[in-house]
């Protein structure tokens, strides 16, 4: 699992999760935003994933 380089808005966490699960990035982002309505540590989990999940390696032929 990697943070996405292509489907990123903040850190690429939702895009990376979407790529690894085969989902659309918009769906994962929407689920995250909707989960923020519920009480819980959603932002802390996002920050933790930002730190723990490495960035995807660059593709060949791209800057």
Beta strands, then each sheet from edge to edge (+ up, - down):
end
